[in-house]
Amino acid sequence: GIPLVGTNGEGDAKILPFFLNPQEAEATLKTIKNEEFAPQLLARSLQDVYNFVQTNKDKDVIFQIVPSETSLQAATELSGGNPDQLPNVPVFFAVEQQDKNESLFTVSQGERAFVPFFFEKNELENLITEVSKNEPNGPKPEVKVISFFQVLNSMVDTKDQKASDEVERFTFFPGKIALEWLQKNAPASADNS
């Protein structure tokens, strides 16, 4: 019932990883051999992770969000292979050209418009393809990559620590693999939140 903390092999630093890809988390879990306990994976929302980190930030632990290998590969391609430009936790978004200006790609769902951020590039591309069916002759949005932490920092107004108006529409989408893992491994209780 307690978080499993590891080390990076370079000293005494304790690391608590939060995996974005459950298959990669399971592969890591299989490498842990311990007869005293049976480690298991637990799913947590980004809000839960944020709250946990905030509550425990005075502890001697490094909290690490671990992106998927496919996400890192796509980010490497978009950054031109430059390791200095590679975000540690990549998120993908799109921009559109409108009247010689670049604006964030937004999607409307009913009355709500949002700016989608994906942890997997191909899932954003699938959304762009789907949305573009409505306007086949319109300009195609361009996929970009940025650090998850840069987006989080832009979402908080440093003056009063609340979400700024311009970024309230930012929406993070979990990977399809993560959603499928959740559906397959969700507890059988009626309270699946």
N, C-alpha and C positions, 0 to 999 in steps of 0.2 A: 503493500500500500504506500510505499514511499518512492520518490523519483530515483531512478538509477543513474548515478553519476559516474562518469569515466574520466580518464586523463588523456592528454594529447601525447604522452610519451616524452615530453620535454620538460621535466620538472614536476612540481607538485600541483600544477593548475588542475582544478576540478571543472569538468565540463558537463553540462546538462543539455543534451541535444533534443531539438524538436524537429522531427522529420516532416517534410512536405510530401514525400512519397512513401506510403506505407509499405510497399514492396521492398524498398531499400532499407526501411526501418526493420522489417522482418529479417532481411539478410544480415543486418548488423547484429540483431538479437541472437541469431543462430551462432554467431562467433563467440558469444559469452557463455563460458562454461563455469557453472557454479552449482554445487550440490546442496548448498544451504537454502537456496530460494529458487523459485521458478519465475523469472522475469516475464512480463507480458506487455503488449502494446496497449496503450489507451489513446483514444481519440480525444482531442481538445480543440476548441475553436480558437481562432487568433485572439479573440477577446479574452478567453481564459488564459492563454499564454501571456498576453500583455499584463493582465491582472496579477498572475503568478510572479512574473519578473518584477513588477513594481513592488509587490509585497515582500519579495526576497532579495531586493537589489543590494542590501547591506551584507548579504552572505558572501562567503568566500567561494563563489561559484561563477563560472562563465556560462552564460546562457547562449546557446548557439542554434540558430535556425538553419537546418540542413536542406538546401535545394536539391532537386533531382538532377541526375547526370544529364538528362535530355535538356533540362532547362539551362544548365551551365554550357552545354554544347551550342545551343541556339544563341545564347548571349555572347559566346565567343565569336560566332559567325557575324552577329550584328555589330560587334565592337571591332571587327576587322582583325581579330586575333591578337589585339593589343592587350596584354595582361593588366596594364595600368588602367584601362577603360572597362575592365570586367567587373560588374557588380558582384558583391559577395553573396547576396540573395537576389537574383534577378526577378523582376516582374516586367511583363510586356504590356504595352499600351499602343495605341495608334494615333496618328495625327492625319488631318485632312487639309488640303489646300483649298482655301475659299477666298476668292478675290485677292490673290497674291499674299494672303496671310495664312499662317499655319494655325490650326486650332485642334484641340483634343477631339478625337472621335467619340461621339456620344451615341447612345442607343436609348430609344424611348420604349417604355413598356407601360401602356395605359397612360396615365397622367404623369408618370415619373420618367425623368430623363437621368441617365447615369453615365459616368465615364468608367468603362470596364478595364480592370487590371487583371491579368492572368499570370499564373505561375508557370504556365506552359505556353510557349509561342504558338504551337499548332492549334491549340484550342481558341486562341484569339483569331487566328487566320480562318478557322471554321466559322466563327461568328461574323467576321467581315464578309466572307463568301455568302453567308445566309442573308445578311442585311443588304448586300449589294444586289441580290436578286430583285429587290424592289426598285432599284435604280441602276439598271445594267449599263447605262451610258454615263453615269456619274463618275467623278474621280475616285480611284481606289485609294483607301487609306493606307498609309505607310506604317509598318510595324517598327516600334522603337523599344529599347530596353533601358531600364533604370534600376537603381538599387531600391529594394523594398523599404529600407530605412530612410532613404531620401523622400520617398512618397509619404511615409509616416510623419517625418519631420515637417513636411509641407502641410500636413493636415492639421497641425496644432498651431494655433496662434500663440506665440511665446508670451504675449502680454498677459493674457488671462487663462492660458492653458485650455482653451476650448476650440473646437473645430472651426476653422475659418469658413466663411460663406462660400468662397469659390471652390473649395474642395469637398464640400458636404456631399457632392454627387459621386465621389470616388467610391467604387465598389470593387472589392477583391473577390475573385471567383476561384474556388478550390479546383484542383485538377480532377479530371474525370476518374483517374485511377483512385484517387483518395475518396471520391464519392462512392464509387463501386465498392471499395473496401469497407466503407462505413455501412452501406446497405447489407453487405454480406456478414459483417461482424457486429451489427448493432444488437444490443441486448433485446431479448424478447419481450421486455416490459412495454406497457402502453405509454410510458413517459420517455419517448425518444426525442431529446432536444439537442 
